Amino acid sequence: MGALENARVQRVNILPQLLSATSQSNQFSLEDGLSVVKDGQDKRVVLPRDDRLLLDVLIKYRDEATIAHPEVVRTYLAVRQDFVWSGLRSTVEGYVRTCETCMRNKTGERKKGLLPPLPIPEAPWVDIAMDFVTDLPVSGGYDAVCVVIKQTSSLFTYSEDSNC
């Protein structure tokens, strides 16, 4: 028997001892081929550090969640209800921090400043605002209105137009 086969046999032989030792502490058990940890009344599946598997779990609990893209704490608590693995918290933090959807849609955390005041015009009708109201029902051959507003007094004038 080679050294590699001998190591495999020793590993297989030690498995029942490990299971009996952990089952005596009543924390770990094997259920349906899954390693399960018991915490009070709660049972959680112990997952290996398989990046693809962990990514699938995070996608299910975060991207497909009823609460769209919850923050780190909510995601962590949701995953932790059913699963546990080494480095669970840091894996969740890294996944949430690098979420492309969240980065794209994230609102700025800094408060926006006040808009600067408009300068006071030196003469009437120097500063104006214009707007075109289009797609109106045709009346007198016209279907649009051009509105011009004087900024200093909010006085406005308009003209009908059919080519806006």
C-alpha positions in Angstrom: 0.0 0.0 0.0 1.4 3.4 -1.1 1.7 6.4 1.1 -1.1 8.2 -0.6 -3.5 5.2 -0.1 -2.4 4.9 3.5 -3.3 8.6 4.1 -6.7 8.1 2.5 -7.4 5.1 4.7 -6.4 7.0 7.8 -8.6 10.0 6.8 -11.6 7.7 6.3 -10.9 5.9 9.5 -10.8 9.1 11.5 -14.2 10.4 10.1 -16.4 8.3 12.4 -14.3 9.4 15.4 -14.8 13.0 14.5 -18.5 12.6 13.9 -18.9 10.9 17.3 -16.9 13.5 19.1 -18.8 16.4 17.6 -22.2 14.7 18.0 -21.4 14.3 21.7 -21.1 18.1 21.9 -24.5 18.1 20.2 -23.4 21.0 17.9 -22.5 19.4 14.7 -24.2 16.6 12.8 -24.5 15.1 9.4 -28.0 15.3 7.8 -28.7 14.2 4.3 -25.0 14.3 3.6 -24.7 17.9 4.7 -22.7 19.1 7.7 -25.1 21.0 10.0 -24.3 23.1 13.0 -27.0 23.4 15.7 -27.3 26.7 17.6 -30.1 26.4 20.1 -33.2 25.6 18.1 -31.6 26.8 14.8 -29.8 24.6 12.4 -27.4 26.0 9.7 -25.7 24.2 6.9 -21.9 24.5 7.0 -20.6 25.4 3.5 -17.0 24.8 2.3 -14.9 27.7 1.0 -16.0 27.2 -2.6 -16.2 30.6 -4.3 -18.8 29.5 -6.9 -21.1 28.0 -4.2 -20.8 31.0 -1.9 -21.5 33.3 -4.9 -24.6 31.4 -5.7 -25.8 31.7 -2.1 -25.1 35.4 -2.0 -26.9 36.0 -5.3 -30.0 34.1 -4.0 -30.1 36.0 -0.7 -29.2 39.4 -1.9 -29.9 39.9 -5.6 -33.1 37.8 -5.6 -34.2 39.0 -2.2 -37.7 40.5 -1.7 -35.8 43.5 -0.3 -33.8 44.6 -3.4 -30.1 44.7 -2.6 -30.1 45.0 1.2 -27.0 46.4 2.9 -24.3 44.4 4.6 -26.0 43.7 7.9 -29.4 42.6 6.4 -27.6 40.4 3.9 -25.4 38.9 6.6 -28.3 38.2 8.9 -30.4 36.6 6.1 -27.6 34.3 4.9 -26.6 33.4 8.5 -30.1 32.1 9.2 -29.5 29.1 7.0 -25.7 28.9 6.3 -22.4 29.3 8.0 -18.8 29.2 6.6 -15.4 30.4 7.6 -15.2 34.2 6.9 -19.0 34.6 6.3 -19.0 38.3 7.4 -16.0 39.3 5.3 -17.4 37.4 2.3 -20.7 39.3 2.5 -19.0 42.6 3.1 -16.8 42.1 0.0 -19.8 41.1 -2.2 -21.9 44.0 -1.1 -19.1 46.5 -1.5 -18.4 45.4 -5.1 -22.0 45.0 -6.2 -22.1 46.7 -9.6 -25.9 47.5 -9.4 -25.5 49.2 -6.1 -22.4 51.2 -7.2 -24.3 52.3 -10.4 -27.5 53.3 -8.5 -25.9 54.6 -5.3 -26.9 58.1 -4.3 -24.1 60.4 -3.1 -23.5 60.4 0.6 -22.3 64.0 0.7 -24.9 66.7 1.1 -25.4 68.9 -1.9 -24.5 72.5 -1.6 -26.8 75.4 -2.2 -27.2 76.8 -5.6 -25.5 80.1 -6.2 -27.8 83.1 -6.4 -28.6 84.4 -9.9 -26.9 87.7 -10.7 -29.2 90.7 -10.7 -29.8 91.9 -14.3 -28.6 95.4 -15.2 -31.6 96.2 -17.4 -35.1 94.8 -18.1 -35.3 92.0 -20.6 -31.6 91.2 -20.4 -32.1 87.9 -18.6 -35.0 85.9 -20.0 -36.2 82.3 -19.9 -37.8 80.6 -22.8 -39.9 77.5 -23.1 -41.8 75.8 -25.9 -45.1 74.1 -25.3 -45.6 71.7 -28.2 -48.0 69.1 -29.4 -51.1 71.1 -28.5 -54.4 70.6 -30.2 -54.4 72.7 -33.4 -56.2 76.0 -32.9 -56.2 78.7 -35.6 -53.6 76.7 -37.5 -51.1 76.7 -34.6 -50.0 73.7 -32.4 -47.3 75.2 -30.2 -46.6 78.2 -28.0 -43.3 80.0 -27.4 -43.3 81.5 -23.8 -40.7 84.1 -22.9 -40.4 85.1 -19.2 -38.6 88.2 -17.9 -36.5 87.0 -14.9 -36.6 90.3 -13.0 -40.4 90.5 -12.7 -41.8 87.2 -14.0 -43.6 89.1 -16.7 -44.2 86.9 -19.7 -45.2 87.1 -23.3 -46.0 84.3 -25.7 -46.4 83.8 -29.4 -48.2 81.1 -31.3 -46.1 79.0 -33.6 -46.7 76.0 -35.9 -43.0 75.1 -36.4 -41.6 74.6 -32.9 
